[in-house]
Amino acid sequence: MARLSIEPLAVGRVVGEVIDSFTPSVRMKVSYSSNKQQVSNGHELMPSLITARPRVDVGGEDLRTAYTLIMTDPDAPSPSDPYLREHLHWMVTDIPGTTDASFGREIVSYETPKPLIGIHRYVFILFKQRARQTVKEPPASRDHFNTRKFSEDNGLGLPVAAVYFNAQRETAARRR
């Protein structure tokens, strides 16, 4: 298995602003079916192509291992003034290893990214759960979500995988 690197996450300030430094140990592949576009760190995706929730394939040891997936926007409502940081876009818990997120329990439904001002980062973070149903209930609000605090409160520890993409508002001129 090729060594997984967090360097692009550090360069994109995901490590530091959203999560602490970690050692990736599980493969995670995020792809939007509308364009068969696999999410790669720092790449830009057009909002019109990410309206439906993505497929998230989770590696891991086996079906007995459970994972929690979080998708968040640390740049809400704008990168220059992210006073809603972080905005929670999606949360799925109890995802069995070696499957995809559709086999998990969606506790916060997918909300389509709609960046209005500036270039936003959308981060997918995967945590390994100690046991099934580690995460008892969804957060009270999508705004002011804190990945670190949520992980701490639910005993999730450091992430095992993460990836992010950039998106910005599509203008009429850019849509051609």
PyMOL commands that set and color helices and strands:
alter all, ss='L'
color gray80, all
select helices_A, chain A and resi 7-11+14-17+47-49+101-103+147-153
alter helices_A, ss='H'
color red, helices_A
select strands_A, chain A and resi 28-32+37-38+55-58+66-73+87-96+105-108+119-128+161-168
alter strands_A, ss='S'
color yellow, strands_A
deselect
rebuild
show_as cartoon
